[in-house]
Amino acid sequence: MISSYFIAYFWIPKFVKTKKYILSILVFVIAIYLLGVLSRILVVHVGEPLVRIPPFEQESIREIFTDYRWLLAKYIPNILLNSLVFVAVKYYFEDEREKSNKLALAKEKSEIELRTLKGQLNPHFLFNTLNNIYSLSIINSPKTSTSISKLSEILDHVLYRCNGKYVLLSSEIELLKNFIELEKLRYDDRLKVTFTEDIENDTEIPPLILLSLVENAFKHGAGEDSGSPQINIHVSNKDAKFTFKIMNTVSKDYQPDNKGNIGLLNVRKQLDLIYNVNYTLNIVETDNKFEVTLIVKQ
């Protein structure tokens, strides 16, 4: 027992883990030999007098100390074997406990990051939408009240239905349609928006992911195109695969900046945390269009 505690709680932490290799070997050899001597002394001078009938001869402490052949053959191997079992069991349970702690910390970190990313997304959306309503109110547009109503429906979804890790796809689609109707109030007939669905069954997806992609298409597509902008959206969920594809035309004069990538970067971070490698997010950009395709394996 003394040897096990010495190796596990003193020798390994003080010498091995601090990389004092030469000193650790020297200390180990001396300590194990002394423990072998102590073990032999306890047997001869404590144990034997309890069971043997005197008179009988006993080895002196000096003889025990110098009889290294007997110690190496009988006592030290037993000490090392028992100590090895103790240390192996100890470090096995410590390793399992450390793995469990790391998993718990990783899960907590992921949840904190997801909450942070969602917190970045919601104000980003609200800022753009309130700017839209402000533009309508300046010209006293009759569409202002309609836009406020749509915003109210969107806020109801964002504030009260997006607190979990997932939301129903049908609910997110309704959110997108409300958002599109709200955005279309800013444009005349020159903006063409198509929204198609091919859904075999409802499923769950991370909240606000699709909204961020649609918002990005409006802001950096239709919002920067003075010609005849187009936005095409297709949602599919069949054969255990969810697909969301959005394409928007891009003005030839449009100059992208780093701010335009915030939404897409946020989306990718959330997808990494939730789906790990079970998704693909492809972005294709040409002179006249910007296309994003999200595919999730279910």
Protein Blocks (a to p, Z undefined) as FASTA:
>chain_A
ZZmmmmmmmmmmmmmmnopaklmmmmmmmmmmmmmmmmmmmmmmmmmmmmpccddddddf
klmmmmmmlmmmmmmmmmmmmmmmmmmmmmmmmmmmmmmmmmmmmmmmmmmmmmmmmmmm
mmmmmmmmmmmmmmmmmnopaklmmmmmmmmmmmmmmmmmmmbmbdcfklmmmmmmmmmm
mmmmmpcfkbccddddddfbdcdddehklmmmmmmmmmmmmmmmcblccdddddddeehi
acddddddddfklccdfklmmmmmmmmmmmmmmnommcccdddddfkbccddddddZZ
